[in-house]
Amino acid sequence: MSRSRNTNRLAKKIRDQTQLTLSTASRLARQANIYLGPSIADSPDPHQRRLEAHMTHVLASSFRDHQLNGALLGVREAEPEAQGVKLTLESDMADEVLRELLPRFDHVYGGIRGVPGLRVRGSKRRLVLHDAVSPAQVTVTRADGGSFRLPSARDGEALLWNRFPDGFSGDEKQEAEEWTDSRGINDPRVRDLLMSRIMRRPGLINRTAAPHGFANCYTHHAGDLVIEWCCGDTVETLCAVLLAHGFADDVPRANVIELVSQRSAHLGDSTVILNRHGSCQYGRKARYIAESIRKDYAA
């Protein structure tokens, strides 16, 4: 199929699933410069989507701008499985991914860090992170095929995943209920769907971190995820790429996308917020920053 025909297909797809005009949709489509391919399959199980969404939210909050090798959430590849999804983790970040995901009570913080109810089983080279009260699970391996090192407790921490291997602690139950019934979120179903898709589309999301090896991600509350970067794709290009790969499928048309400006867009009623700086924030310092991040992980 010719590039022009493919661009026209994408423009019509964007127009039909959003409230953007055809001229605006065409502008986005021309920037994408990709061929339409099959969307990565979502899980039909709401518990699975909820687990993946919560994992995505925790990793975004944890890593911020401390990624390595362009892995925004520490994920290199994602492959749907019969039950759940298999993630190939960036080797230099893999152990830290486990540390951030597995729940622990931080007495200094005064609450739970990680994903409540997440438990672990499996071998050192292939771990299954599973929900304590549902069939939801995520399999993780390292990109280099190496072994994982399970996290140990730091000062003031209680490892809930180790202390309660067969069920929830009381604090975890409350935290999990707050995620499920978050106030101020118009549609938790959309939140879970889109954040699950962030995890299942690392090749697209990692484009933001590719130019420097790191970007910046964070959250305001349980209902959003913000990605900021400075070099590489424009906001419109990334939006077009995501929409081409089914990111907004089954999202209410009015809430799919808001182009706030040339440098900012909101997807899914502000569930995912994309911001791009107008100029490079790091320049020649990027290499030294990446090396500093690497040393922090090695310590």
C-alpha positions, 0 to 999 in steps of 0.5 A: 500500500502506498504511503499516501493511501496509508496516511489517508486511512490513518487520517480517517481512523483518527477522525472517526474515533475522535472529535477532530476535523479531517484536516486536523486528523490528516495533519497528525497522520502525515506526521506518523510515518508508519503503516497501520498494523494490528493492535496489540490485544487487550485482556478481556478480564477487568481484573487483569487490566486493573492490575496492569494499570496499577503497575503502570501507575506505580512505575511511572510514579517511581522512575520519573526521569531515572530510566536507562536505555530508553525504557520509560517504565523499565519495559523493553517488550510486551507479549500477550499470554493466555493469562496476562502478559509477558514483559521483557524488562530492561536488564539494568532496571529489572531489579528496581522494577521488582522493588517498586512493584512489590508492596511494602509498608514504609513507616517513614512514608506512613503508607504502602508503596508498590501495588497492593496485593501483588505477590511473586512466584516462579524461578529466578529467570522467569517470575510471575507477579500475580494478584493475591485475590484474582487470576490476574498476573504478569510474567517478567523476564530480563532482556539479557536472560539473567536472574532476578534478585528479589528486594530486601527490606530497607530501613523502616520497611516491612515487605508485605509480599513476603510477610503475607504470601497468601493474602492481603494485609489490612492496609493493602486491602484498603489501598486496593479498594481506593484504586478501584473506587477512586473518587474524582475519576470519571470512568475507572474503566477507561483509566484501567484500559489506557494505562494497561495499554501503556504497559502493552505498547512499550515500543511506542511509549519508549519513543519519548525516552529514546533520544536521551535514554530517559524522559520524565513521567509522573502522576498527580493522583490515581487517575492520570499519568504524565509523560514529558520529553524534549527531543524526538517525536512531536506530541502530534506525532506520538498521538498519531502513532498511538491512535494508529495502534488502537490506543483509543479504541473503545474510549468514548469519542468525546474523551479520546483526545484534546490537543491543548497546544502544539506541545501538549495533548490529553488522551482519554479525558486526561488519563494520559497527558503528553507534554513536550518541551520546545527545546532540548533540556539536556544537550551534551549533559545527557550522556553524563546524566545517564551515567549517573543514573546507571551508577545509582542502580549499580550501588 
